[in-house]
């Protein structure tokens, strides 16, 4: 960066650097649900929430891509790369429903289904 530079450019560069650091965080915590990706543990209001290996990887993929539509094929392919061999979107849907039952309440909805396309983490 050459000097002098505008304050807008400096603030934008700082914002980009900070967002990279936030994305590198190994913990997702919204006050109700806490997921420690380093330890592979999910907690609901401080209590350990037992999730299967498959559910954990689905949870991790959705949180990593918060706000983005993950199509069925993208989710299945990325899970396949992680060593989880789900056969089709029906098996994926069953695992997502089990995960929803474990982590969602009437006040806390995390996973949205985009009909015919995939899932979004809100």
Buried (B, 14 or more C-beta within 10 A) or exposed (E): EEEEEEEEEEEEEEEEEEEEEEEEEEEBEEEBBBBEBEEEBBBBEEEEBEBEEBBBBBBBBBBBBEEEEBBBEBBBEBBEEBEBEBEEBEEBBEBBEBBBEBBBEEEBEBBEEEEEEBBBBE
